[in-house]
Amino acid sequence: MAVCDREMIDIVAFDPFSQEVLLVMVEDRPWGSEGERLFDLQEKFSLYFGYAIGGQLREQYPQAIGRAIRFELRSIEPLGPRERELVNLVLKNHLEPAGIQFSARVLGDGKVH
């Protein structure tokens, strides 16, 4: 699984504690130092956003109706400066206005970043 698969939702899950619907993106490649994954990440966000607000999520998972949505990015290393900049733009311009939360997690370290 990788962010480069821009036509697939990696994971849909329900958080039993927060009652949120989690739409999880997985990146199993290094981010690189020159923004090599930015286009893939941007396209993946577009796919997830369309899926979340376009009705497909609720059609496929009726139990998602009325629940908050959170996108979670799981990667093998922390976001680099360019990736953080892209995430901040997506948050400000798309996710926050739609009421969608976001978190990032480095695989294996157990911490949310």
Sine and cosine of phi, psi and omega as CSV:
sin_phi,cos_phi,sin_psi,cos_psi,sin_omega,cos_omega
0.00,0.00,0.64,-0.76,0.06,-1.00
-0.37,-0.93,0.37,-0.93,0.04,-1.00
-0.84,0.54,-0.43,0.90,-0.03,-1.00
-0.91,0.42,-0.30,0.95,0.07,-1.00
-0.99,0.12,1.00,0.05,-0.16,-0.99
-0.99,0.11,0.14,0.99,0.01,-1.00
-0.89,-0.46,0.17,0.99,-0.08,-1.00
-0.74,-0.67,0.72,-0.69,0.17,-0.99
-0.99,0.16,0.86,-0.51,-0.11,-0.99
-0.92,0.39,-0.81,0.59,-0.07,-1.00
-0.58,-0.81,0.72,-0.70,0.20,-0.98
-0.89,-0.45,0.80,-0.60,-0.02,-1.00
-0.59,-0.81,0.25,-0.97,0.06,-1.00
-0.88,-0.47,0.82,-0.57,0.03,-1.00
-0.99,0.15,0.91,-0.42,-0.06,-1.00
-0.93,0.36,-0.35,0.94,-0.02,-1.00
-1.00,0.08,-0.76,0.65,-0.03,-1.00
-1.00,0.02,-0.26,0.97,-0.08,-1.00
0.92,0.40,0.28,0.96,0.04,-1.00
-0.99,0.14,0.43,-0.90,0.20,-0.98
-1.00,0.01,0.81,-0.59,0.02,-1.00
-0.98,-0.21,0.80,-0.60,0.16,-0.99
-0.94,-0.35,0.96,-0.29,-0.17,-0.99
-0.98,-0.21,0.78,-0.63,0.13,-0.99
-0.97,-0.23,0.65,-0.76,0.00,-1.00
-0.85,-0.53,0.78,-0.63,0.09,-1.00
-0.86,-0.51,0.92,-0.39,-0.04,-1.00
-0.97,-0.26,0.29,0.96,0.08,-1.00
-0.89,-0.45,0.44,-0.90,0.10,-0.99
-0.89,0.47,0.50,-0.86,0.01,-1.00
-0.93,0.36,-0.50,0.86,-0.07,-1.00
0.99,0.11,0.21,-0.98,-0.06,-1.00
-0.98,-0.18,-0.14,0.99,-0.07,-1.00
-0.89,-0.45,0.34,0.94,0.02,-1.00
0.96,0.27,0.50,0.86,-0.07,-1.00
-0.87,0.50,-0.43,0.90,-0.08,-1.00
-0.97,-0.22,0.06,1.00,-0.09,-1.00
-0.87,0.49,-0.71,0.70,-0.01,-1.00
-0.89,0.46,-0.71,0.71,0.03,-1.00
-0.86,0.51,-0.70,0.72,-0.02,-1.00
-0.91,0.42,-0.68,0.74,0.02,-1.00
-0.88,0.48,-0.70,0.71,0.01,-1.00
-0.91,0.41,-0.60,0.80,0.02,-1.00
-0.92,0.40,-0.67,0.74,0.07,-1.00
-0.86,0.51,-0.67,0.74,0.01,-1.00
-0.88,0.48,-0.70,0.72,0.03,-1.00
-0.87,0.50,-0.76,0.65,-0.05,-1.00
-0.90,0.44,-0.66,0.75,-0.02,-1.00
-0.89,0.45,-0.73,0.69,0.04,-1.00
-0.87,0.49,-0.65,0.76,0.01,-1.00
-0.89,0.45,-0.67,0.75,-0.07,-1.00
-0.95,0.30,-0.70,0.72,-0.10,-0.99
-0.99,-0.15,-0.22,0.98,-0.04,-1.00
-1.00,0.08,-0.05,1.00,0.06,-1.00
0.98,-0.19,-0.27,0.96,-0.03,-1.00
-0.89,0.46,-0.66,0.75,0.00,-1.00
-0.84,0.55,-0.76,0.65,-0.07,-1.00
-0.96,0.30,-0.46,0.89,0.09,-1.00
-0.93,0.38,-0.71,0.70,-0.04,-1.00
-0.98,0.20,-0.47,0.88,-0.04,-1.00
-0.74,-0.67,0.99,0.16,-0.02,-1.00
-0.83,0.56,-0.45,0.90,0.03,-1.00
-0.92,0.39,-0.16,0.99,0.05,-1.00
-0.99,0.15,-0.27,0.96,-0.03,-1.00
-0.87,0.49,0.79,-0.62,0.03,-1.00
0.99,0.11,-0.03,1.00,0.01,-1.00
-0.99,-0.14,0.50,-0.86,0.11,-0.99
-0.93,0.36,0.45,-0.89,-0.01,-1.00
-0.90,-0.44,0.66,-0.75,0.10,-1.00
-0.74,-0.68,0.76,-0.65,0.17,-0.99
-1.00,0.03,0.70,-0.71,0.06,-1.00
-0.79,-0.61,0.79,-0.61,0.05,-1.00
-0.98,-0.21,0.88,-0.47,0.04,-1.00
-0.95,-0.32,0.82,-0.58,-0.06,-1.00
-0.66,-0.75,0.25,-0.97,-0.04,-1.00
-0.99,0.15,-0.19,0.98,0.06,-1.00
-0.53,-0.85,0.37,-0.93,0.01,-1.00
-0.87,0.50,0.44,-0.90,0.07,-1.00
-0.86,0.51,0.64,-0.77,0.11,-0.99
-0.99,0.12,0.07,-1.00,-0.04,-1.00
-0.86,0.51,-0.65,0.76,0.00,-1.00
-0.93,0.36,-0.64,0.77,0.02,-1.00
-0.92,0.38,-0.64,0.77,0.06,-1.00
-0.89,0.46,-0.64,0.77,0.03,-1.00
-0.88,0.47,-0.71,0.71,0.04,-1.00
-0.88,0.47,-0.73,0.69,0.01,-1.00
-0.86,0.52,-0.69,0.72,0.00,-1.00
-0.88,0.47,-0.64,0.77,0.06,-1.00
-0.90,0.43,-0.69,0.72,0.02,-1.00
-0.89,0.46,-0.69,0.73,0.03,-1.00
-0.86,0.52,-0.80,0.61,-0.08,-1.00
-0.90,0.44,-0.69,0.72,-0.14,-0.99
-1.00,-0.01,-0.36,0.93,-0.11,-0.99
-0.76,-0.64,-0.83,0.56,-0.14,-0.99
-0.93,0.36,-0.79,0.61,-0.02,-1.00
-0.86,0.51,-0.72,0.70,0.04,-1.00
-0.87,0.49,-0.47,0.88,0.00,-1.00
-1.00,0.01,-0.03,1.00,0.00,-1.00
0.97,0.22,0.35,0.94,-0.01,-1.00
-0.99,-0.11,0.77,-0.64,0.04,-1.00
-1.00,0.09,0.26,-0.96,0.04,-1.00
-0.61,-0.80,0.61,-0.79,0.17,-0.99
-0.58,-0.82,0.37,-0.93,0.06,-1.00
-0.80,-0.60,0.62,-0.79,-0.03,-1.00
-0.69,-0.73,0.73,-0.69,0.09,-1.00
-1.00,0.06,0.82,-0.57,-0.04,-1.00
-0.87,0.49,0.76,-0.65,0.09,-1.00
1.00,-0.08,-0.34,0.94,-0.05,-1.00
-0.99,-0.14,-0.19,0.98,0.07,-1.00
0.97,0.26,0.01,1.00,-0.05,-1.00
-0.97,-0.24,0.58,-0.81,0.13,-0.99
-1.00,-0.08,0.74,-0.67,-0.06,-1.00
-0.94,-0.34,0.00,0.00,0.00,0.00
